[in-house]
Amino acid sequence: MDVFYNPVGIGNVLIIPFEDGDRYEIKHESFGDVTKITDDNGKILGYNIFQASKHFNFESTGKLALTEEMHDKIKNIFEENKLNDSVDWDLSPTFVVGYVKDKSPHEDADKLNVCQVDIGDTSLQIVCGAPNVDVNQKVVVAKVGAVMPSGLKIRPTKLRGVPSNGMICSQKELGLPNAPVEKGIYVLDDSYTIGEAFNF
């Protein structure tokens, strides 16, 4: 799970996003330094923690992986500000090393393949249009919930009727320096371990 801290662009606030919402339906409720953001149905879209530098010692800015230490601190902040919401969030990495164990052509799209990708603790079905995707490759997988450098949030979807849960990434999509111009996924070497976090 990722959180965001951009004091120059946004201000001294830690943003904890869960879901996007229609801007006309968003509701805000304040609990001291914490703002809870919901939609009209009460679904939690996220939280903002203001005066964030008072609560956290940030070593970097931008997109940050939610650590166990930050998770515990947020729980304490909620309690201090009398917000009784559960803080039991998934701390597993959203970008991981996957292994393409099976690939079959999409039945209704010539340029798409349906891949079964082992990410260590489970297997994901991912529809991929990259020309170089193949079995027995180690690849970078953006899991559902991951936020790409472009701001795109990965969601469960269907591509031409076939469910896809995640994305096999290219170097360009990951924002890596000197990414090749040619289309294609980032194929990793054997030094990477299936299921481990991919940090970039």
C-alpha positions as CSV (number, residue, x, y, z in Angstrom):
1,M,0.0,0.0,0.0
2,D,1.3,3.4,-0.9
3,V,0.8,6.8,0.7
4,F,1.8,10.2,-0.5
5,Y,3.6,13.2,1.0
6,N,4.4,16.2,-1.2
7,P,4.9,19.3,1.1
8,V,6.0,21.5,-1.8
9,G,3.2,20.7,-4.2
10,I,0.3,20.0,-1.8
11,G,1.3,21.0,1.7
12,N,2.2,19.4,5.0
13,V,-0.3,16.6,4.7
14,L,0.0,12.8,4.4
15,I,-2.5,11.4,1.8
16,I,-3.8,7.9,2.4
17,P,-5.8,7.0,-0.7
18,F,-8.1,3.9,-0.9
19,E,-10.5,4.6,-3.7
20,D,-11.3,7.3,-6.3
21,G,-14.6,9.1,-6.0
22,D,-16.8,11.4,-8.0
23,R,-15.9,14.9,-6.9
24,Y,-19.6,15.8,-6.5
25,E,-20.1,12.9,-4.0
26,I,-17.1,13.3,-1.8
27,K,-17.7,14.1,1.9
28,H,-15.2,15.2,4.5
29,E,-15.3,14.7,8.2
30,S,-12.6,16.2,10.5
31,F,-11.1,14.5,13.6
32,G,-8.4,16.9,14.8
33,D,-5.5,16.5,12.4
34,V,-7.3,13.7,10.5
35,T,-9.8,14.2,7.7
36,K,-11.9,11.2,6.7
37,I,-13.0,11.2,3.1
38,T,-16.1,9.1,2.1
39,D,-18.6,9.0,-0.7
40,D,-22.4,9.4,-0.4
41,N,-22.8,5.8,0.6
42,G,-20.3,6.0,3.4
43,K,-17.6,4.1,1.6
44,I,-14.1,5.2,2.8
45,L,-12.1,6.8,0.0
46,G,-9.1,7.7,2.1
47,Y,-7.7,9.9,4.9
48,N,-5.6,13.0,5.0
49,I,-3.4,13.6,8.0
50,F,-2.5,17.3,8.4
51,Q,0.6,18.7,10.1
52,A,2.1,15.4,9.0
53,S,5.7,16.4,9.8
54,K,4.6,16.8,13.4
55,H,3.7,13.1,13.5
56,F,6.2,11.5,11.1
57,N,9.9,11.8,10.3
58,F,9.9,11.6,6.5
59,E,13.2,10.6,4.9
60,S,11.8,11.2,1.4
61,T,8.8,12.7,-0.3
62,G,6.4,11.7,-3.1
63,K,5.0,8.1,-3.2
64,L,5.9,6.2,0.0
65,A,5.4,2.6,0.8
66,L,3.4,2.2,4.0
67,T,5.7,0.6,6.5
68,E,4.7,-1.2,9.7
69,E,6.1,1.7,11.7
70,M,4.0,4.3,9.8
71,H,0.9,2.0,10.1
72,D,1.3,1.8,13.9
73,K,1.8,5.6,14.1
74,I,-1.4,6.2,12.0
75,K,-3.3,3.9,14.4
76,N,-2.1,6.0,17.3
77,I,-3.0,9.2,15.6
78,F,-6.5,7.9,14.9
79,E,-6.9,7.0,18.6
80,E,-5.5,10.4,19.8
81,N,-8.0,12.2,17.5
82,K,-10.9,10.0,18.6
83,L,-11.4,8.4,15.2
84,N,-12.5,4.8,15.8
85,D,-12.0,3.5,12.3
86,S,-10.1,0.2,12.0
87,V,-6.5,0.5,10.9
88,D,-5.8,-3.0,9.6
89,W,-4.4,-2.3,6.1
90,D,-2.5,-4.5,3.7
91,L,1.2,-3.7,4.0
92,S,2.3,-6.1,1.3
93,P,4.2,-4.4,-1.7
94,T,2.1,-3.4,-4.7
95,F,5.0,-3.9,-7.2
96,V,6.4,-7.4,-7.1
97,V,8.5,-9.8,-9.1
98,G,6.3,-12.3,-11.0
99,Y,6.9,-15.4,-13.0
100,V,4.9,-16.1,-16.2
101,K,4.0,-19.7,-15.9
102,D,1.5,-19.9,-18.7
103,K,0.5,-17.8,-21.7
104,S,-2.4,-18.4,-24.1
105,P,-3.8,-16.3,-26.9
106,H,-6.9,-14.2,-26.2
107,E,-9.9,-15.7,-27.9
108,D,-11.2,-12.3,-29.1
109,A,-8.0,-10.2,-29.7
110,D,-5.1,-11.0,-31.9
111,K,-2.6,-8.9,-30.0
112,L,-3.5,-9.9,-26.5
113,N,-2.4,-12.8,-24.4
114,V,-3.9,-14.3,-21.2
115,C,-1.0,-14.9,-18.8
116,Q,-1.0,-16.8,-15.5
117,V,1.6,-15.1,-13.3
118,D,3.0,-16.6,-10.0
119,I,3.7,-13.8,-7.5
120,G,4.8,-16.0,-4.7
121,D,1.8,-16.2,-2.4
122,T,-0.8,-16.5,-5.2
123,S,-1.2,-16.6,-9.0
124,L,-2.8,-13.8,-11.0
125,Q,-4.5,-13.9,-14.4
126,I,-3.2,-10.9,-16.3
127,V,-4.1,-9.9,-19.9
128,C,-1.1,-8.5,-21.6
129,G,-0.6,-6.9,-25.0
130,A,3.2,-6.7,-25.0
131,P,4.8,-8.4,-28.0
132,N,7.7,-9.9,-26.0
133,V,5.7,-11.5,-23.1
134,D,6.4,-15.3,-22.8
135,V,6.4,-18.2,-20.4
136,N,9.3,-18.7,-18.0
137,Q,10.0,-15.0,-17.7
138,K,10.5,-13.1,-14.5
139,V,8.6,-9.8,-14.8
140,V,7.5,-6.8,-12.8
141,V,3.8,-7.0,-11.7
142,A,1.8,-4.1,-10.6
143,K,-0.9,-5.6,-8.3
144,V,-4.4,-4.3,-8.0
145,G,-4.2,-1.1,-5.9
146,A,-0.8,-0.1,-7.2
147,V,-0.4,3.5,-8.4
148,M,1.8,3.9,-11.5
149,P,4.2,6.8,-11.8
150,S,1.7,8.3,-14.3
151,G,-0.9,8.3,-11.6
152,L,-2.9,5.4,-13.1
153,K,-4.3,3.2,-10.4
154,I,-4.4,-0.5,-11.2
155,R,-7.9,-2.1,-10.9
156,P,-9.5,-5.4,-11.6
157,T,-10.8,-5.2,-15.2
158,K,-11.9,-7.1,-18.2
159,L,-10.2,-6.9,-21.5
160,R,-12.4,-8.0,-24.3
161,G,-14.4,-10.0,-21.8
162,V,-11.5,-11.7,-20.1
163,P,-10.7,-10.8,-16.4
164,S,-7.3,-9.3,-15.7
165,N,-6.0,-8.6,-12.2
166,G,-2.9,-6.6,-12.4
167,M,-0.4,-5.4,-15.0
168,I,2.9,-6.7,-16.3
169,C,5.0,-3.6,-16.6
170,S,7.4,-2.1,-19.1
171,Q,10.4,0.0,-18.1
172,K,8.7,3.1,-19.5
173,E,5.5,2.5,-17.5
174,L,7.7,2.2,-14.3
175,G,9.4,5.5,-15.2
176,L,12.8,3.9,-15.2
177,P,15.7,6.0,-16.7
178,N,16.9,5.1,-20.2
179,A,13.8,2.9,-20.8
180,P,13.8,1.5,-24.3
181,V,11.6,3.1,-26.9
182,E,10.4,-0.2,-28.3
183,K,7.2,-1.6,-26.8
184,G,7.6,-4.5,-24.5
185,I,7.6,-5.6,-20.9
186,Y,10.6,-5.5,-18.6
187,V,12.1,-9.0,-18.5
188,L,14.1,-9.5,-15.3
189,D,17.2,-11.7,-14.9
190,D,17.3,-14.7,-12.7
191,S,18.8,-12.9,-9.7
192,Y,15.3,-11.7,-8.7
193,T,13.1,-13.7,-6.4
194,I,9.5,-14.5,-7.2
195,G,7.2,-12.5,-4.9
196,E,9.8,-10.1,-3.6
197,A,9.1,-6.3,-3.8
198,F,10.3,-4.5,-6.8
199,N,11.7,-1.2,-5.8
200,F,12.2,1.6,-8.3
